[in-house]
Amino acid sequence: MKIKVDYDVCEANAVCMGLAPDVFEVDEDDNLHVLLPEPPRETLDRVRHAVRSCPKAALSLHDE
Ligand code: SF4
């Protein structure tokens, strides 16, 4: 599974970071970084929760 981000709609509110801080990071300049673009299996529940919880629907998961 691979995380995709629509950076055009992400507003860097860090909801995803709050739910999966090992995978998503919003820096001091309000830039989102995906720390684990291909998240390991043990993180997937949290990643899916973060994807569903993004208020801008900027995140998606894809089979690669
Ligand atoms: S929750 Fe969505 S809008 Fe907020 S920082 Fe994460 S990807 Fe961007």
Backbone and ligand atoms as CSV (ligand in chain L), in Angstrom:
chain,resi,resn,atom,element,x,y,z
A,1,MET,N,N,0.842,-1.202,0.000
A,1,MET,CA,C,0.000,0.000,0.000
A,1,MET,C,C,0.871,1.244,0.000
A,2,LYS,N,N,0.440,2.225,-0.744
A,2,LYS,CA,C,1.190,3.463,-0.845
A,2,LYS,C,C,0.267,4.645,-0.534
A,3,ILE,N,N,0.791,5.603,0.197
A,3,ILE,CA,C,0.014,6.790,0.539
A,3,ILE,C,C,0.202,7.838,-0.557
A,4,LYS,N,N,-0.910,8.406,-0.994
A,4,LYS,CA,C,-0.835,9.545,-1.907
A,4,LYS,C,C,-1.463,10.753,-1.231
A,5,VAL,N,N,-0.857,11.896,-1.471
A,5,VAL,CA,C,-1.345,13.148,-0.887
A,5,VAL,C,C,-1.677,14.119,-2.009
A,6,ASP,N,N,-2.853,14.708,-1.938
A,6,ASP,CA,C,-3.183,15.805,-2.850
A,6,ASP,C,C,-2.762,17.100,-2.151
A,7,TYR,N,N,-1.555,17.536,-2.469
A,7,TYR,CA,C,-0.993,18.697,-1.774
A,7,TYR,C,C,-1.741,19.987,-2.123
A,8,ASP,N,N,-2.517,19.953,-3.209
A,8,ASP,CA,C,-3.288,21.151,-3.570
A,8,ASP,C,C,-4.421,21.409,-2.579
A,9,VAL,N,N,-4.900,20.351,-1.935
A,9,VAL,CA,C,-6.022,20.552,-1.007
A,9,VAL,C,C,-5.617,20.421,0.464
A,10,CYS,N,N,-4.467,19.815,0.744
A,10,CYS,CA,C,-4.008,19.699,2.135
A,10,CYS,C,C,-3.839,21.095,2.730
A,11,GLU,N,N,-4.421,21.294,3.911
A,11,GLU,CA,C,-4.287,22.605,4.556
A,11,GLU,C,C,-3.425,22.533,5.812
A,12,ALA,N,N,-2.676,21.442,5.950
A,12,ALA,CA,C,-1.662,21.299,7.000
A,12,ALA,C,C,-2.222,21.487,8.401
A,13,ASN,N,N,-3.443,20.994,8.617
A,13,ASN,CA,C,-4.027,21.108,9.962
A,13,ASN,C,C,-3.569,19.999,10.909
A,14,ALA,N,N,-2.816,19.045,10.388
A,14,ALA,CA,C,-2.119,18.037,11.202
A,14,ALA,C,C,-3.032,17.020,11.878
A,15,VAL,N,N,-4.258,16.892,11.382
A,15,VAL,CA,C,-5.116,15.825,11.908
A,15,VAL,C,C,-4.445,14.466,11.699
A,16,CYS,N,N,-3.893,14.264,10.525
A,16,CYS,CA,C,-3.244,12.981,10.220
A,16,CYS,C,C,-2.059,12.733,11.150
A,17,MET,N,N,-1.295,13.774,11.415
A,17,MET,CA,C,-0.145,13.618,12.311
A,17,MET,C,C,-0.603,13.237,13.715
A,18,GLY,N,N,-1.706,13.794,14.140
A,18,GLY,CA,C,-2.229,13.458,15.468
A,18,GLY,C,C,-2.599,11.991,15.579
A,19,LEU,N,N,-3.065,11.402,14.476
A,19,LEU,CA,C,-3.531,10.014,14.503
A,19,LEU,C,C,-2.410,9.024,14.202
A,20,ALA,N,N,-1.420,9.448,13.411
A,20,ALA,CA,C,-0.315,8.548,13.031
A,20,ALA,C,C,0.980,9.354,12.935
A,21,PRO,N,N,1.510,9.769,14.066
A,21,PRO,CA,C,2.686,10.650,14.050
A,21,PRO,C,C,3.955,9.985,13.532
A,22,ASP,N,N,3.957,8.662,13.481
A,22,ASP,CA,C,5.126,7.976,12.920
A,22,ASP,C,C,5.086,7.965,11.399
A,23,VAL,N,N,3.943,8.323,10.832
A,23,VAL,CA,C,3.777,8.262,9.376
A,23,VAL,C,C,3.680,9.656,8.754
A,24,PHE,N,N,2.993,10.575,9.472
A,24,PHE,CA,C,2.773,11.914,8.931
A,24,PHE,C,C,3.410,12.954,9.842
A,25,GLU,N,N,4.012,13.965,9.222
A,25,GLU,CA,C,4.596,15.055,9.997
A,25,GLU,C,C,4.298,16.385,9.304
A,26,VAL,N,N,3.778,17.332,10.072
A,26,VAL,CA,C,3.597,18.693,9.563
A,26,VAL,C,C,4.672,19.552,10.225
A,27,ASP,N,N,5.510,20.177,9.398
A,27,ASP,CA,C,6.648,20.913,9.962
A,27,ASP,C,C,6.254,22.343,10.341
A,28,GLU,N,N,7.239,23.088,10.835
A,28,GLU,CA,C,6.979,24.442,11.329
A,28,GLU,C,C,6.477,25.375,10.229
A,29,ASP,N,N,6.792,25.023,8.988
A,29,ASP,CA,C,6.362,25.856,7.864
A,29,ASP,C,C,5.070,25.351,7.225
A,30,ASP,N,N,4.369,24.484,7.973
A,30,ASP,CA,C,3.092,23.957,7.494
A,30,ASP,C,C,3.221,23.141,6.214
A,31,ASN,N,N,4.302,22.404,6.122
A,31,ASN,CA,C,4.447,21.451,5.025
A,31,ASN,C,C,4.244,20.040,5.562
A,32,LEU,N,N,3.407,19.303,4.870
A,32,LEU,CA,C,3.182,17.910,5.268
A,32,LEU,C,C,4.250,17.014,4.656
A,33,HIS,N,N,4.841,16.154,5.486
A,33,HIS,CA,C,5.789,15.153,5.014
A,33,HIS,C,C,5.244,13.767,5.352
A,34,VAL,N,N,5.271,12.895,4.377
A,34,VAL,CA,C,4.897,11.505,4.637
A,34,VAL,C,C,6.187,10.771,4.968
A,35,LEU,N,N,6.331,10.386,6.217
A,35,LEU,CA,C,7.581,9.775,6.677
A,35,LEU,C,C,7.698,8.332,6.190
A,36,LEU,N,N,6.557,7.678,6.057
A,36,LEU,CA,C,6.547,6.282,5.599
A,36,LEU,C,C,5.563,6.174,4.434
A,37,PRO,N,N,5.996,6.516,3.212
A,37,PRO,CA,C,5.083,6.523,2.062
A,37,PRO,C,C,4.497,5.143,1.749
A,38,GLU,N,N,5.258,4.105,2.111
A,38,GLU,CA,C,4.723,2.746,1.984
A,38,GLU,C,C,4.633,2.178,3.395
A,39,PRO,N,N,3.578,2.518,4.107
A,39,PRO,CA,C,3.518,2.223,5.539
A,39,PRO,C,C,3.513,0.726,5.830
A,40,PRO,N,N,4.300,0.319,6.802
A,40,PRO,CA,C,4.333,-1.103,7.152
A,40,PRO,C,C,2.982,-1.569,7.717
A,41,ARG,N,N,2.785,-2.859,7.589
A,41,ARG,CA,C,1.492,-3.468,7.935
A,41,ARG,C,C,0.982,-3.032,9.303
A,42,GLU,N,N,1.883,-2.961,10.277
A,42,GLU,CA,C,1.437,-2.678,11.636
A,42,GLU,C,C,0.929,-1.243,11.806
A,43,THR,N,N,1.176,-0.396,10.818
A,43,THR,CA,C,0.688,0.987,10.913
A,43,THR,C,C,-0.623,1.185,10.147
A,44,LEU,N,N,-1.062,0.180,9.401
A,44,LEU,CA,C,-2.140,0.412,8.431
A,44,LEU,C,C,-3.468,0.794,9.072
A,45,ASP,N,N,-3.764,0.247,10.242
A,45,ASP,CA,C,-5.025,0.637,10.893
A,45,ASP,C,C,-5.023,2.122,11.186
A,46,ARG,N,N,-3.914,2.617,11.711
A,46,ARG,CA,C,-3.816,4.045,12.026
A,46,ARG,C,C,-3.794,4.896,10.763
A,47,VAL,N,N,-3.104,4.398,9.749
A,47,VAL,CA,C,-3.051,5.145,8.479
A,47,VAL,C,C,-4.449,5.238,7.870
A,48,ARG,N,N,-5.177,4.130,7.865
A,48,ARG,CA,C,-6.534,4.159,7.309
A,48,ARG,C,C,-7.419,5.128,8.088
A,49,HIS,N,N,-7.266,5.119,9.403
A,49,HIS,CA,C,-8.025,6.053,10.241
A,49,HIS,C,C,-7.678,7.494,9.868
A,50,ALA,N,N,-6.402,7.769,9.679
A,50,ALA,CA,C,-5.965,9.120,9.301
A,50,ALA,C,C,-6.509,9.508,7.929
A,51,VAL,N,N,-6.474,8.555,6.988
A,51,VAL,CA,C,-6.987,8.837,5.639
A,51,VAL,C,C,-8.469,9.205,5.713
A,52,ARG,N,N,-9.223,8.426,6.491
A,52,ARG,CA,C,-10.666,8.708,6.622
A,52,ARG,C,C,-10.922,10.014,7.356
A,53,SER,N,N,-10.029,10.391,8.247
A,53,SER,CA,C,-10.268,11.535,9.126
A,53,SER,C,C,-9.791,12.854,8.543
A,54,CYS,N,N,-9.050,12.829,7.469
A,54,CYS,CA,C,-8.556,14.086,6.893
A,54,CYS,C,C,-9.738,14.956,6.490
A,55,PRO,N,N,-9.867,16.136,7.065
A,55,PRO,CA,C,-11.031,16.976,6.774
A,55,PRO,C,C,-11.055,17.498,5.349
A,56,LYS,N,N,-9.943,17.432,4.664
A,56,LYS,CA,C,-9.885,17.904,3.277
A,56,LYS,C,C,-9.891,16.750,2.270
A,57,ALA,N,N,-9.966,15.527,2.756
A,57,ALA,CA,C,-9.902,14.348,1.878
A,57,ALA,C,C,-8.673,14.397,0.973
A,58,ALA,N,N,-7.563,14.811,1.559
A,58,ALA,CA,C,-6.330,14.957,0.775
A,58,ALA,C,C,-5.527,13.665,0.701
A,59,LEU,N,N,-5.886,12.680,1.513
A,59,LEU,CA,C,-5.097,11.442,1.591
A,59,LEU,C,C,-5.828,10.293,0.935
A,60,SER,N,N,-5.052,9.414,0.319
A,60,SER,CA,C,-5.632,8.184,-0.213
A,60,SER,C,C,-4.582,7.080,-0.146
A,61,LEU,N,N,-5.062,5.850,-0.158
A,61,LEU,CA,C,-4.197,4.667,-0.120
A,61,LEU,C,C,-4.376,3.893,-1.416
A,62,HIS,N,N,-3.264,3.437,-1.969
A,62,HIS,CA,C,-3.328,2.751,-3.248
A,62,HIS,C,C,-2.503,1.473,-3.196
A,63,ASP,N,N,-2.998,0.437,-3.855
A,63,ASP,CA,C,-2.197,-0.771,-4.069
A,63,ASP,C,C,-1.152,-0.469,-5.118
A,64,GLU,N,N,0.064,-0.869,-4.866
A,64,GLU,CA,C,1.130,-0.604,-5.859
A,64,GLU,C,C,1.814,-1.923,-6.143
L,1,SF4,S1,S,-5.207,15.751,7.855
L,1,SF4,FE1,FE,-5.370,16.155,5.656
L,1,SF4,S2,S,-5.407,18.373,5.461
L,1,SF4,FE2,FE,-4.620,17.872,7.502
L,1,SF4,S3,S,-2.391,17.821,7.292
L,1,SF4,FE3,FE,-3.127,15.751,7.021
L,1,SF4,S4,S,-3.406,15.518,4.792
L,1,SF4,FE4,FE,-3.283,17.710,5.223
